[in-house]
């Protein structure tokens, strides 16, 4: 539905930037079509969904305890 409404995918936008000379195909490939790009996307999604079970604050993956209420993960 979003694509039908005119949304561009990251790959499509990246290729547009290559055509405009603002980036390289190598950079687009590095960020979108490789394990490191997929890992970055997975990590970004997981960081946005981690919350403290006690206070509900957003947490980062590497934190062992909540910096707001000091509850262990």
mmCIF file of the N, C-alpha and C atoms, coordinates in Angstrom:
data_MODEL
# 
_entry.id   MODEL 
# 
loop_
_atom_site.group_PDB 
_atom_site.id 
_atom_site.type_symbol 
_atom_site.label_atom_id 
_atom_site.label_alt_id 
_atom_site.label_comp_id 
_atom_site.label_asym_id 
_atom_site.label_entity_id 
_atom_site.label_seq_id 
_atom_site.pdbx_PDB_ins_code 
_atom_site.Cartn_x 
_atom_site.Cartn_y 
_atom_site.Cartn_z 
_atom_site.occupancy 
_atom_site.B_iso_or_equiv 
_atom_site.pdbx_formal_charge 
_atom_site.auth_seq_id 
_atom_site.auth_comp_id 
_atom_site.auth_asym_id 
_atom_site.auth_atom_id 
_atom_site.pdbx_PDB_model_num 
ATOM 1   N N  . UNK A 1 1  ? 0.816  -1.179 0.000   1.00 0.00 ? 1  UNK A N  1 
ATOM 2   C CA . UNK A 1 1  ? 0.000  0.000  0.000   1.00 0.00 ? 1  UNK A CA 1 
ATOM 3   C C  . UNK A 1 1  ? 0.873  1.262  0.000   1.00 0.00 ? 1  UNK A C  1 
ATOM 4   N N  . UNK A 1 2  ? 1.916  1.228  0.839   1.00 0.00 ? 2  UNK A N  1 
ATOM 5   C CA . UNK A 1 2  ? 2.801  2.395  0.906   1.00 0.00 ? 2  UNK A CA 1 
ATOM 6   C C  . UNK A 1 2  ? 3.516  2.615  -0.417  1.00 0.00 ? 2  UNK A C  1 
ATOM 7   N N  . UNK A 1 3  ? 3.973  1.532  -1.040  1.00 0.00 ? 3  UNK A N  1 
ATOM 8   C CA . UNK A 1 3  ? 4.646  1.652  -2.333  1.00 0.00 ? 3  UNK A CA 1 
ATOM 9   C C  . UNK A 1 3  ? 3.703  2.205  -3.387  1.00 0.00 ? 3  UNK A C  1 
ATOM 10  N N  . UNK A 1 4  ? 2.454  1.779  -3.347  1.00 0.00 ? 4  UNK A N  1 
ATOM 11  C CA . UNK A 1 4  ? 1.460  2.286  -4.287  1.00 0.00 ? 4  UNK A CA 1 
ATOM 12  C C  . UNK A 1 4  ? 1.198  3.772  -4.057  1.00 0.00 ? 4  UNK A C  1 
ATOM 13  N N  . UNK A 1 5  ? 1.398  4.228  -2.824  1.00 0.00 ? 5  UNK A N  1 
ATOM 14  C CA . UNK A 1 5  ? 1.200  5.628  -2.490  1.00 0.00 ? 5  UNK A CA 1 
ATOM 15  C C  . UNK A 1 5  ? 2.407  6.509  -2.779  1.00 0.00 ? 5  UNK A C  1 
ATOM 16  N N  . UNK A 1 6  ? 3.469  5.915  -3.328  1.00 0.00 ? 6  UNK A N  1 
ATOM 17  C CA . UNK A 1 6  ? 4.629  6.711  -3.717  1.00 0.00 ? 6  UNK A CA 1 
ATOM 18  C C  . UNK A 1 6  ? 5.858  6.558  -2.835  1.00 0.00 ? 6  UNK A C  1 
ATOM 19  N N  . UNK A 1 7  ? 5.783  5.729  -1.798  1.00 0.00 ? 7  UNK A N  1 
ATOM 20  C CA . UNK A 1 7  ? 6.940  5.530  -0.944  1.00 0.00 ? 7  UNK A CA 1 
ATOM 21  C C  . UNK A 1 7  ? 8.066  4.875  -1.731  1.00 0.00 ? 7  UNK A C  1 
ATOM 22  N N  . UNK A 1 8  ? 9.293  5.316  -1.474  1.00 0.00 ? 8  UNK A N  1 
ATOM 23  C CA . UNK A 1 8  ? 10.463 4.688  -2.086  1.00 0.00 ? 8  UNK A CA 1 
ATOM 24  C C  . UNK A 1 8  ? 11.092 3.739  -1.079  1.00 0.00 ? 8  UNK A C  1 
ATOM 25  N N  . UNK A 1 9  ? 11.563 2.607  -1.561  1.00 0.00 ? 9  UNK A N  1 
ATOM 26  C CA . UNK A 1 9  ? 12.300 1.701  -0.689  1.00 0.00 ? 9  UNK A CA 1 
ATOM 27  C C  . UNK A 1 9  ? 13.695 2.265  -0.479  1.00 0.00 ? 9  UNK A C  1 
ATOM 28  N N  . UNK A 1 10 ? 14.403 1.769  0.534   1.00 0.00 ? 10 UNK A N  1 
ATOM 29  C CA . UNK A 1 10 ? 15.772 2.212  0.759   1.00 0.00 ? 10 UNK A CA 1 
ATOM 30  C C  . UNK A 1 10 ? 16.652 1.886  -0.447  1.00 0.00 ? 10 UNK A C  1 
ATOM 31  N N  . UNK A 1 11 ? 16.439 0.714  -1.033  1.00 0.00 ? 11 UNK A N  1 
ATOM 32  C CA . UNK A 1 11 ? 17.218 0.343  -2.208  1.00 0.00 ? 11 UNK A CA 1 
ATOM 33  C C  . UNK A 1 11 ? 16.926 1.295  -3.369  1.00 0.00 ? 11 UNK A C  1 
ATOM 34  N N  . UNK A 1 12 ? 15.679 1.576  -3.610  1.00 0.00 ? 12 UNK A N  1 
ATOM 35  C CA . UNK A 1 12 ? 15.299 2.483  -4.676  1.00 0.00 ? 12 UNK A CA 1 
ATOM 36  C C  . UNK A 1 12 ? 15.866 3.880  -4.469  1.00 0.00 ? 12 UNK A C  1 
ATOM 37  N N  . UNK A 1 13 ? 15.795 4.360  -3.235  1.00 0.00 ? 13 UNK A N  1 
ATOM 38  C CA . UNK A 1 13 ? 16.342 5.677  -2.919  1.00 0.00 ? 13 UNK A CA 1 
ATOM 39  C C  . UNK A 1 13 ? 17.858 5.687  -3.076  1.00 0.00 ? 13 UNK A C  1 
ATOM 40  N N  . UNK A 1 14 ? 18.500 4.601  -2.609  1.00 0.00 ? 14 UNK A N  1 
ATOM 41  C CA . UNK A 1 14 ? 19.942 4.493  -2.751  1.00 0.00 ? 14 UNK A CA 1 
ATOM 42  C C  . UNK A 1 14 ? 20.376 4.523  -4.204  1.00 0.00 ? 14 UNK A C  1 
ATOM 43  N N  . UNK A 1 15 ? 19.664 3.802  -5.050  1.00 0.00 ? 15 UNK A N  1 
ATOM 44  C CA . UNK A 1 15 ? 19.994 3.790  -6.474  1.00 0.00 ? 15 UNK A CA 1 
ATOM 45  C C  . UNK A 1 15 ? 19.768 5.161  -7.106  1.00 0.00 ? 15 UNK A C  1 
ATOM 46  N N  . UNK A 1 16 ? 18.763 5.870  -6.645  1.00 0.00 ? 16 UNK A N  1 
ATOM 47  C CA . UNK A 1 16 ? 18.532 7.234  -7.134  1.00 0.00 ? 16 UNK A CA 1 
ATOM 48  C C  . UNK A 1 16 ? 19.718 8.126  -6.770  1.00 0.00 ? 16 UNK A C  1 
ATOM 49  N N  . UNK A 1 17 ? 20.226 7.990  -5.554  1.00 0.00 ? 17 UNK A N  1 
ATOM 50  C CA . UNK A 1 17 ? 21.378 8.781  -5.129  1.00 0.00 ? 17 UNK A CA 1 
ATOM 51  C C  . UNK A 1 17 ? 22.619 8.446  -5.951  1.00 0.00 ? 17 UNK A C  1 
ATOM 52  N N  . UNK A 1 18 ? 22.758 7.178  -6.347  1.00 0.00 ? 18 UNK A N  1 
ATOM 53  C CA . UNK A 1 18 ? 23.872 6.784  -7.213  1.00 0.00 ? 18 UNK A CA 1 
ATOM 54  C C  . UNK A 1 18 ? 23.743 7.481  -8.560  1.00 0.00 ? 18 UNK A C  1 
ATOM 55  N N  . UNK A 1 19 ? 22.551 7.462  -9.133  1.00 0.00 ? 19 UNK A N  1 
ATOM 56  C CA . UNK A 1 19 ? 22.322 8.127  -10.429 1.00 0.00 ? 19 UNK A CA 1 
ATOM 57  C C  . UNK A 1 19 ? 22.607 9.623  -10.362 1.00 0.00 ? 19 UNK A C  1 
ATOM 58  N N  . UNK A 1 20 ? 22.316 10.232 -9.209  1.00 0.00 ? 20 UNK A N  1 
ATOM 59  C CA . UNK A 1 20 ? 22.548 11.668 -9.037  1.00 0.00 ? 20 UNK A CA 1 
ATOM 60  C C  . UNK A 1 20 ? 24.000 11.981 -8.686  1.00 0.00 ? 20 UNK A C  1 
ATOM 61  N N  . UNK A 1 21 ? 24.814 10.948 -8.497  1.00 0.00 ? 21 UNK A N  1 
ATOM 62  C CA . UNK A 1 21 ? 26.226 11.150 -8.177  1.00 0.00 ? 21 UNK A CA 1 
ATOM 63  C C  . UNK A 1 21 ? 26.501 11.512 -6.731  1.00 0.00 ? 21 UNK A C  1 
ATOM 64  N N  . UNK A 1 22 ? 25.524 11.290 -5.841  1.00 0.00 ? 22 UNK A N  1 
ATOM 65  C CA . UNK A 1 22 ? 25.679 11.651 -4.435  1.00 0.00 ? 22 UNK A CA 1 
ATOM 66  C C  . UNK A 1 22 ? 26.259 10.538 -3.582  1.00 0.00 ? 22 UNK A C  1 
ATOM 67  N N  . UNK A 1 23 ? 26.292 9.334  -4.097  1.00 0.00 ? 23 UNK A N  1 
ATOM 68  C CA . UNK A 1 23 ? 26.897 8.198  -3.399  1.00 0.00 ? 23 UNK A CA 1 
ATOM 69  C C  . UNK A 1 23 ? 27.344 7.200  -4.448  1.00 0.00 ? 23 UNK A C  1 
ATOM 70  N N  . UNK A 1 24 ? 27.891 6.094  -4.003  1.00 0.00 ? 24 UNK A N  1 
ATOM 71  C CA . UNK A 1 24 ? 28.371 5.072  -4.931  1.00 0.00 ? 24 UNK A CA 1 
ATOM 72  C C  . UNK A 1 24 ? 27.543 3.808  -4.782  1.00 0.00 ? 24 UNK A C  1 
ATOM 73  N N  . UNK A 1 25 ? 27.576 3.007  -5.806  1.00 0.00 ? 25 UNK A N  1 
ATOM 74  C CA . UNK A 1 25 ? 26.880 1.723  -5.744  1.00 0.00 ? 25 UNK A CA 1 
ATOM 75  C C  . UNK A 1 25 ? 27.492 0.841  -4.658  1.00 0.00 ? 25 UNK A C  1 
ATOM 76  N N  . UNK A 1 26 ? 28.788 0.958  -4.474  1.00 0.00 ? 26 UNK A N  1 
ATOM 77  C CA . UNK A 1 26 ? 29.467 0.186  -3.422  1.00 0.00 ? 26 UNK A CA 1 
ATOM 78  C C  . UNK A 1 26 ? 28.903 0.541  -2.054  1.00 0.00 ? 26 UNK A C  1 
ATOM 79  N N  . UNK A 1 27 ? 28.670 1.823  -1.815  1.00 0.00 ? 27 UNK A N  1 
ATOM 80  C CA . UNK A 1 27 ? 28.122 2.255  -0.526  1.00 0.00 ? 27 UNK A CA 1 
ATOM 81  C C  . UNK A 1 27 ? 26.692 1.754  -0.345  1.00 0.00 ? 27 UNK A C  1 
ATOM 82  N N  . UNK A 1 28 ? 25.894 1.820  -1.378  1.00 0.00 ? 28 UNK A N  1 
ATOM 83  C CA . UNK A 1 28 ? 24.523 1.312  -1.296  1.00 0.00 ? 28 UNK A CA 1 
ATOM 84  C C  . UNK A 1 28 ? 24.558 -0.184 -1.010  1.00 0.00 ? 28 UNK A C  1 
ATOM 85  N N  . UNK A 1 29 ? 25.411 -0.892 -1.714  1.00 0.00 ? 29 UNK A N  1 
ATOM 86  C CA . UNK A 1 29 ? 25.524 -2.333 -1.490  1.00 0.00 ? 29 UNK A CA 1 
ATOM 87  C C  . UNK A 1 29 ? 25.988 -2.628 -0.068  1.00 0.00 ? 29 UNK A C  1 
ATOM 88  N N  . UNK A 1 30 ? 26.958 -1.876 0.412   1.00 0.00 ? 30 UNK A N  1 
ATOM 89  C CA . UNK A 1 30 ? 27.480 -2.098 1.763   1.00 0.00 ? 30 UNK A CA 1 
ATOM 90  C C  . UNK A 1 30 ? 26.400 -1.935 2.824   1.00 0.00 ? 30 UNK A C  1 
ATOM 91  N N  . UNK A 1 31 ? 25.553 -0.935 2.639   1.00 0.00 ? 31 UNK A N  1 
ATOM 92  C CA . UNK A 1 31 ? 24.543 -0.656 3.656   1.00 0.00 ? 31 UNK A CA 1 
ATOM 93  C C  . UNK A 1 31 ? 23.274 -1.487 3.521   1.00 0.00 ? 31 UNK A C  1 
ATOM 94  N N  . UNK A 1 32 ? 22.939 -1.895 2.314   1.00 0.00 ? 32 UNK A N  1 
ATOM 95  C CA . UNK A 1 32 ? 21.642 -2.543 2.130   1.00 0.00 ? 32 UNK A CA 1 
ATOM 96  C C  . UNK A 1 32 ? 21.706 -4.011 1.743   1.00 0.00 ? 32 UNK A C  1 
ATOM 97  N N  . UNK A 1 33 ? 22.744 -4.429 1.064   1.00 0.00 ? 33 UNK A N  1 
ATOM 98  C CA . UNK A 1 33 ? 22.745 -5.769 0.501   1.00 0.00 ? 33 UNK A CA 1 
ATOM 99  C C  . UNK A 1 33 ? 23.790 -6.684 1.117   1.00 0.00 ? 33 UNK A C  1 
ATOM 100 N N  . UNK A 1 34 ? 24.311 -6.333 2.266   1.00 0.00 ? 34 UNK A N  1 
ATOM 101 C CA . UNK A 1 34 ? 25.331 -7.147 2.907   1.00 0.00 ? 34 UNK A CA 1 
ATOM 102 C C  . UNK A 1 34 ? 24.891 -7.530 4.307   1.00 0.00 ? 34 UNK A C  1 
ATOM 103 N N  . UNK A 1 35 ? 25.616 -8.456 4.891   1.00 0.00 ? 35 UNK A N  1 
ATOM 104 C CA . UNK A 1 35 ? 25.316 -8.855 6.261   1.00 0.00 ? 35 UNK A CA 1 
ATOM 105 C C  . UNK A 1 35 ? 25.442 -7.691 7.231   1.00 0.00 ? 35 UNK A C  1 
ATOM 106 N N  . UNK A 1 36 ? 26.412 -6.794 6.999   1.00 0.00 ? 36 UNK A N  1 
ATOM 107 C CA . UNK A 1 36 ? 26.572 -5.666 7.917   1.00 0.00 ? 36 UNK A CA 1 
ATOM 108 C C  . UNK A 1 36 ? 25.378 -4.721 7.827   1.00 0.00 ? 36 UNK A C  1 
ATOM 109 N N  . UNK A 1 37 ? 24.855 -4.515 6.632   1.00 0.00 ? 37 UNK A N  1 
ATOM 110 C CA . UNK A 1 37 ? 23.669 -3.679 6.491   1.00 0.00 ? 37 UNK A CA 1 
ATOM 111 C C  . UNK A 1 37 ? 22.453 -4.311 7.135   1.00 0.00 ? 37 UNK A C  1 
ATOM 112 N N  . UNK A 1 38 ? 22.300 -5.605 6.933   1.00 0.00 ? 38 UNK A N  1 
ATOM 113 C CA . UNK A 1 38 ? 21.180 -6.310 7.552   1.00 0.00 ? 38 UNK A CA 1 
ATOM 114 C C  . UNK A 1 38 ? 21.323 -6.329 9.066   1.00 0.00 ? 38 UNK A C  1 
ATOM 115 N N  . UNK A 1 39 ? 22.556 -6.492 9.553   1.00 0.00 ? 39 UNK A N  1 
ATOM 116 C CA . UNK A 1 39 ? 22.804 -6.478 10.994  1.00 0.00 ? 39 UNK A CA 1 
ATOM 117 C C  . UNK A 1 39 ? 22.490 -5.101 11.579  1.00 0.00 ? 39 UNK A C  1 
ATOM 118 N N  . UNK A 1 40 ? 22.842 -4.039 10.867  1.00 0.00 ? 40 UNK A N  1 
ATOM 119 C CA . UNK A 1 40 ? 22.528 -2.687 11.333  1.00 0.00 ? 40 UNK A CA 1 
ATOM 120 C C  . UNK A 1 40 ? 21.020 -2.496 11.446  1.00 0.00 ? 40 UNK A C  1 
ATOM 121 N N  . UNK A 1 41 ? 20.291 -2.976 10.464  1.00 0.00 ? 41 UNK A N  1 
ATOM 122 C CA . UNK A 1 41 ? 18.827 -2.861 10.490  1.00 0.00 ? 41 UNK A CA 1 
ATOM 123 C C  . UNK A 1 41 ? 18.235 -3.672 11.633  1.00 0.00 ? 41 UNK A C  1 
ATOM 124 N N  . UNK A 1 42 ? 18.726 -4.893 11.828  1.00 0.00 ? 42 UNK A N  1 
ATOM 125 C CA . UNK A 1 42 ? 18.227 -5.737 12.919  1.00 0.00 ? 42 UNK A CA 1 
ATOM 126 C C  . UNK A 1 42 ? 18.504 -5.092 14.271  1.00 0.00 ? 42 UNK A C  1 
ATOM 127 N N  . UNK A 1 43 ? 19.702 -4.579 14.431  1.00 0.00 ? 43 UNK A N  1 
ATOM 128 C CA . UNK A 1 43 ? 20.080 -3.941 15.696  1.00 0.00 ? 43 UNK A CA 1 
ATOM 129 C C  . UNK A 1 43 ? 19.240 -2.689 15.948  1.00 0.00 ? 43 UNK A C  1 
ATOM 130 N N  . UNK A 1 44 ? 19.022 -1.911 14.922  1.00 0.00 ? 44 UNK A N  1 
ATOM 131 C CA . UNK A 1 44 ? 18.195 -0.712 15.053  1.00 0.00 ? 44 UNK A CA 1 
ATOM 132 C C  . UNK A 1 44 ? 16.787 -1.065 15.512  1.00 0.00 ? 44 UNK A C  1 
ATOM 133 N N  . UNK A 1 45 ? 16.231 -2.097 14.918  1.00 0.00 ? 45 UNK A N  1 
ATOM 134 C CA . UNK A 1 45 ? 14.879 -2.520 15.309  1.00 0.00 ? 45 UNK A CA 1 
ATOM 135 C C  . UNK A 1 45 ? 14.841 -3.046 16.731  1.00 0.00 ? 45 UNK A C  1 
ATOM 136 N N  . UNK A 1 46 ? 15.871 -3.819 17.120  1.00 0.00 ? 46 UNK A N  1 
ATOM 137 C CA . UNK A 1 46 ? 15.865 -4.378 18.470  1.00 0.00 ? 46 UNK A CA 1 
ATOM 138 C C  . UNK A 1 46 ? 16.046 -3.290 19.517  1.00 0.00 ? 46 UNK A C  1 
ATOM 139 N N  . UNK A 1 47 ? 16.857 -2.266 19.217  1.00 0.00 ? 47 UNK A N  1 
ATOM 140 C CA . UNK A 1 47 ? 17.041 -1.179 20.172  1.00 0.00 ? 47 UNK A CA 1 
ATOM 141 C C  . UNK A 1 47 ? 15.760 -0.406 20.401  1.00 0.00 ? 47 UNK A C  1 
ATOM 142 N N  . UNK A 1 48 ? 14.947 -0.303 19.369  1.00 0.00 ? 48 UNK A N  1 
ATOM 143 C CA . UNK A 1 48 ? 13.721 0.471  19.511  1.00 0.00 ? 48 UNK A CA 1 
ATOM 144 C C  . UNK A 1 48 ? 12.635 -0.295 20.258  1.00 0.00 ? 48 UNK A C  1 
ATOM 145 N N  . UNK A 1 49 ? 12.837 -1.590 20.499  1.00 0.00 ? 49 UNK A N  1 
ATOM 146 C CA . UNK A 1 49 ? 11.798 -2.367 21.169  1.00 0.00 ? 49 UNK A CA 1 
ATOM 147 C C  . UNK A 1 49 ? 12.185 -2.809 22.571  1.00 0.00 ? 49 UNK A C  1 
ATOM 148 N N  . UNK A 1 50 ? 13.428 -2.567 23.015  1.00 0.00 ? 50 UNK A N  1 
ATOM 149 C CA . UNK A 1 50 ? 13.843 -2.960 24.354  1.00 0.00 ? 50 UNK A CA 1 
ATOM 150 C C  . UNK A 1 50 ? 13.328 -1.954 25.375  1.00 0.00 ? 50 UNK A C  1 
ATOM 151 N N  . UNK A 1 51 ? 12.619 -2.453 26.368  1.00 0.00 ? 51 UNK A N  1 
ATOM 152 C CA . UNK A 1 51 ? 12.119 -1.576 27.426  1.00 0.00 ? 51 UNK A CA 1 
ATOM 153 C C  . UNK A 1 51 ? 12.349 -2.217 28.782  1.00 0.00 ? 51 UNK A C  1 
ATOM 154 N N  . UNK A 1 52 ? 12.500 -1.386 29.783  1.00 0.00 ? 52 UNK A N  1 
ATOM 155 C CA . UNK A 1 52 ? 12.687 -1.851 31.155  1.00 0.00 ? 52 UNK A CA 1 
ATOM 156 C C  . UNK A 1 52 ? 11.381 -2.456 31.663  1.00 0.00 ? 52 UNK A C  1 
ATOM 157 N N  . UNK A 1 53 ? 11.497 -3.623 32.286  1.00 0.00 ? 53 UNK A N  1 
ATOM 158 C CA . UNK A 1 53 ? 10.289 -4.290 32.802  1.00 0.00 ? 53 UNK A CA 1 
ATOM 159 C C  . UNK A 1 53 ? 9.712  -3.581 34.014  1.00 0.00 ? 53 UNK A C  1 
ATOM 160 N N  . UNK A 1 54 ? 10.518 -2.742 34.661  1.00 0.00 ? 54 UNK A N  1 
ATOM 161 C CA . UNK A 1 54 ? 10.050 -2.048 35.862  1.00 0.00 ? 54 UNK A CA 1 
ATOM 162 C C  . UNK A 1 54 ? 9.441  -0.678 35.543  1.00 0.00 ? 54 UNK A C  1 
ATOM 163 N N  . UNK A 1 55 ? 10.211 0.175  34.836  1.00 0.00 ? 55 UNK A N  1 
ATOM 164 C CA . UNK A 1 55 ? 9.740  1.542  34.618  1.00 0.00 ? 55 UNK A CA 1 
ATOM 165 C C  . UNK A 1 55 ? 9.283  1.814  33.181  1.00 0.00 ? 55 UNK A C  1 
ATOM 166 N N  . UNK A 1 56 ? 9.555  0.882  32.257  1.00 0.00 ? 56 UNK A N  1 
ATOM 167 C CA . UNK A 1 56 ? 9.112  1.037  30.883  1.00 0.00 ? 56 UNK A CA 1 
ATOM 168 C C  . UNK A 1 56 ? 9.988  1.924  30.013  1.00 0.00 ? 56 UNK A C  1 
ATOM 169 N N  . UNK A 1 57 ? 11.138 2.361  30.530  1.00 0.00 ? 57 UNK A N  1 
ATOM 170 C CA . UNK A 1 57 ? 12.042 3.218  29.760  1.00 0.00 ? 57 UNK A CA 1 
ATOM 171 C C  . UNK A 1 57 ? 12.689 2.426  28.625  1.00 0.00 ? 57 UNK A C  1 
ATOM 172 N N  . UNK A 1 58 ? 13.051 3.120  27.560  1.00 0.00 ? 58 UNK A N  1 
ATOM 173 C CA . UNK A 1 58 ? 13.758 2.491  26.461  1.00 0.00 ? 58 UNK A CA 1 
ATOM 174 C C  . UNK A 1 58 ? 15.180 2.155  26.856  1.00 0.00 ? 58 UNK A C  1 
ATOM 175 N N  . UNK A 1 59 ? 15.640 0.986  26.454  1.00 0.00 ? 59 UNK A N  1 
ATOM 176 C CA . UNK A 1 59 ? 16.976 0.526  26.804  1.00 0.00 ? 59 UNK A CA 1 
ATOM 177 C C  . UNK A 1 59 ? 17.797 0.258  25.559  1.00 0.00 ? 59 UNK A C  1 
ATOM 178 N N  . UNK A 1 60 ? 19.111 0.352  25.714  1.00 0.00 ? 60 UNK A N  1 
ATOM 179 C CA . UNK A 1 60 ? 20.012 -0.053 24.649  1.00 0.00 ? 60 UNK A CA 1 
ATOM 180 C C  . UNK A 1 60 ? 20.481 -1.472 24.916  1.00 0.00 ? 60 UNK A C  1 
ATOM 181 N N  . UNK A 1 61 ? 20.803 -2.178 23.847  1.00 0.00 ? 61 UNK A N  1 
ATOM 182 C CA . UNK A 1 61 ? 21.149 -3.586 23.929  1.00 0.00 ? 61 UNK A CA 1 
ATOM 183 C C  . UNK A 1 61 ? 22.295 -3.878 24.886  1.00 0.00 ? 61 UNK A C  1 
ATOM 184 N N  . UNK A 1 62 ? 23.300 -2.997 24.920  1.00 0.00 ? 62 UNK A N  1 
ATOM 185 C CA . UNK A 1 62 ? 24.484 -3.279 25.730  1.00 0.00 ? 62 UNK A CA 1 
ATOM 186 C C  . UNK A 1 62 ? 24.320 -2.949 27.212  1.00 0.00 ? 62 UNK A C  1 
ATOM 187 N N  . UNK A 1 63 ? 23.223 -2.281 27.595  1.00 0.00 ? 63 UNK A N  1 
ATOM 188 C CA . UNK A 1 63 ? 23.014 -1.945 28.998  1.00 0.00 ? 63 UNK A CA 1 
ATOM 189 C C  . UNK A 1 63 ? 22.629 -3.180 29.797  1.00 0.00 ? 63 UNK A C  1 
ATOM 190 N N  . UNK A 1 64 ? 23.283 -3.376 30.933  1.00 0.00 ? 64 UNK A N  1 
ATOM 191 C CA . UNK A 1 64 ? 22.974 -4.508 31.809  1.00 0.00 ? 64 UNK A CA 1 
ATOM 192 C C  . UNK A 1 64 ? 21.901 -4.167 32.819  1.00 0.00 ? 64 UNK A C  1 
ATOM 193 N N  . UNK A 1 65 ? 21.684 -2.870 33.036  1.00 0.00 ? 65 UNK A N  1 
ATOM 194 C CA . UNK A 1 65 ? 20.603 -2.434 33.922  1.00 0.00 ? 65 UNK A CA 1 
ATOM 195 C C  . UNK A 1 65 ? 20.015 -1.133 33.396  1.00 0.00 ? 65 UNK A C  1 
ATOM 196 N N  . UNK A 1 66 ? 18.819 -0.840 33.824  1.00 0.00 ? 66 UNK A N  1 
ATOM 197 C CA . UNK A 1 66 ? 18.147 0.383  33.421  1.00 0.00 ? 66 UNK A CA 1 
ATOM 198 C C  . UNK A 1 66 ? 18.830 1.573  34.081  1.00 0.00 ? 66 UNK A C  1 
ATOM 199 N N  . UNK A 1 67 ? 19.273 2.575  33.329  1.00 0.00 ? 67 UNK A N  1 
ATOM 200 C CA . UNK A 1 67 ? 19.948 3.728  33.945  1.00 0.00 ? 67 UNK A CA 1 
ATOM 201 C C  . UNK A 1 67 ? 18.990 4.656  34.696  1.00 0.00 ? 67 UNK A C  1 
ATOM 202 N N  . UNK A 1 68 ? 17.703 4.439  34.528  1.00 0.00 ? 68 UNK A N  1 
ATOM 203 C CA . UNK A 1 68 ? 16.715 5.311  35.159  1.00 0.00 ? 68 UNK A CA 1 
ATOM 204 C C  . UNK A 1 68 ? 16.254 4.793  36.510  1.00 0.00 ? 68 UNK A C  1 
ATOM 205 N N  . UNK A 1 69 ? 16.027 3.474  36.603  1.00 0.00 ? 69 UNK A N  1 
ATOM 206 C CA . UNK A 1 69 ? 15.554 2.924  37.886  1.00 0.00 ? 69 UNK A CA 1 
ATOM 207 C C  . UNK A 1 69 ? 16.497 1.862  38.445  1.00 0.00 ? 69 UNK A C  1 
ATOM 208 N N  . UNK A 1 70 ? 17.584 1.569  37.726  1.00 0.00 ? 70 UNK A N  1 
ATOM 209 C CA . UNK A 1 70 ? 18.644 0.638  38.133  1.00 0.00 ? 70 UNK A CA 1 
ATOM 210 C C  . UNK A 1 70 ? 18.179 -0.817 38.256  1.00 0.00 ? 70 UNK A C  1 
ATOM 211 N N  . UNK A 1 71 ? 17.095 -1.173 37.602  1.00 0.00 ? 71 UNK A N  1 
ATOM 212 C CA . UNK A 1 71 ? 16.622 -2.552 37.570  1.00 0.00 ? 71 UNK A CA 1 
ATOM 213 C C  . UNK A 1 71 ? 17.495 -3.362 36.624  1.00 0.00 ? 71 UNK A C  1 
ATOM 214 N N  . UNK A 1 72 ? 17.957 -4.526 37.072  1.00 0.00 ? 72 UNK A N  1 
ATOM 215 C CA . UNK A 1 72 ? 18.747 -5.402 36.212  1.00 0.00 ? 72 UNK A CA 1 
ATOM 216 C C  . UNK A 1 72 ? 17.886 -5.978 35.101  1.00 0.00 ? 72 UNK A C  1 
ATOM 217 N N  . UNK A 1 73 ? 18.517 -6.200 33.941  1.00 0.00 ? 73 UNK A N  1 
ATOM 218 C CA . UNK A 1 73 ? 17.787 -6.788 32.813  1.00 0.00 ? 73 UNK A CA 1 
ATOM 219 C C  . UNK A 1 73 ? 17.647 -8.263 32.978  1.00 0.00 ? 73 UNK A C  1 
# 
